[in-house]
Structures are given as C-alpha cells and as structure tokens.
C-alpha cells in the first residue's frame, strides 16, 4: 500500500511540474513570441494555425528547437525571438506550447 501511495504522490508531483512548465511557456510566449506569431509578421506561423504549422511540425521537434534557439537565416526569425534572457529549456517549452496549439 505504501508503494502505491508513493507512486501516486510522484505522479501528482510530475503533473504539477508539467502544469507549471506549461503555464510558464504560455507566459513567455505572451511576453516575447506573440509579437510576431499572433499577427503572422513576416510569414511567422500564427499560434493555432494548423495549416501553417503542419509542414513545420513534420520537420520534428529538434528542427523547430534549432530554429527557435539559433534563429533561421533568410527569415525574420531571430535567436530566441530576440529575448536572450530565455534559457534553452524555456525556448523549447515555448516551441512545445506552440506546437500543441497547432495540433
């Protein structure tokens, strides 16, 4: 019985951490990424636009992470959306958040 309780506590802790990461990703999106991705500035795929995100999602998370972290030459996408205070983990969480809105 103790191991079941311990497992339930661990699951609850993981869920709470996951929820906190998602909330932070949304906040970070709203403080940085929205400037281009809400309006579609310079061809940026709009948040929630499934058609615009589909070909990008097909490239895989690693490709999207790389574009978000390093920028994308030849486009308006600059490294970390111009917010160098974001950690790599923050940027990856934002990418996950944005991809989730497009599925």
C-alpha positions in Angstrom: 0.0 0.0 0.0 2.8 2.4 0.8 4.4 1.9 -2.7 1.0 2.8 -4.3 0.7 5.9 -2.2 4.3 6.9 -3.1 3.6 6.3 -6.8 0.5 8.5 -6.6 2.4 11.3 -4.9 5.2 11.1 -7.5 2.6 11.2 -10.3 0.9 14.2 -8.7 4.3 16.0 -8.4 5.0 15.3 -12.1 1.6 16.6 -13.1 2.1 19.8 -11.0 5.5 20.4 -12.5 4.2 19.8 -16.0 1.4 22.3 -15.4 3.8 24.9 -14.1 6.1 24.4 -17.2 3.1 24.9 -19.5 2.0 28.0 -17.7 5.5 29.5 -17.8 5.7 28.6 -21.5 2.5 30.4 -22.2 3.6 33.4 -20.2 6.9 33.5 -22.0 5.1 33.2 -25.4 2.9 36.2 -24.4 5.9 38.3 -23.4 8.1 37.6 -26.4 6.8 35.4 -29.3 3.3 36.8 -29.6 4.7 40.0 -31.2 5.3 38.0 -34.5 3.3 34.9 -34.1 -0.1 36.4 -33.2 -0.1 38.7 -36.2 1.9 36.5 -38.6 4.6 39.1 -39.0 7.0 38.3 -42.0 5.4 34.9 -42.5 5.6 33.7 -38.9 3.1 30.9 -38.5 0.3 32.2 -36.3 -0.4 30.5 -33.0 -3.0 27.8 -33.6 -2.9 27.9 -37.4 -2.8 24.2 -38.1 -2.2 24.6 -41.8 0.8 26.8 -41.3 2.3 24.7 -38.6 1.8 21.3 -40.3 4.9 21.3 -42.5 7.0 22.7 -39.7 5.8 20.0 -37.2 6.7 17.4 -39.9 10.3 18.5 -39.6 10.3 17.4 -36.0 10.9 19.0 -32.6 14.7 19.1 -33.0 14.4 21.2 -36.2 11.9 23.6 -34.6 14.0 23.8 -31.4 17.1 24.7 -33.5 15.2 27.4 -35.4 13.9 28.9 -32.2 17.2 28.7 -30.4 19.5 29.8 -33.2 17.2 31.8 -35.5 16.5 30.9 -39.1 18.7 32.6 -41.7 16.9 34.3 -44.5 13.8 34.9 -42.4 12.8 37.3 -39.6 13.1 34.5 -37.0 16.0 35.6 -34.8 17.6 33.5 -32.0 15.2 33.1 -29.0 12.8 35.6 -30.6 15.2 38.3 -29.6 14.9 37.5 -25.9 18.3 36.4 -24.8 17.2 36.1 -21.2 15.2 32.9 -22.1 17.0 29.7 -21.3 17.2 27.0 -23.9 14.7 25.0 -21.8 12.3 28.0 -21.8 12.5 28.2 -25.6 11.9 24.5 -26.0 8.9 24.7 -23.7 7.5 27.6 -25.8 8.0 25.6 -29.0 6.2 22.7 -27.4 3.4 25.1 -26.3 3.1 26.5 -29.8 3.1 23.1 -31.4 0.4 21.9 -29.0 -1.8 24.8 -30.1 -1.5 23.7 -33.7 -2.5 20.0 -33.3 
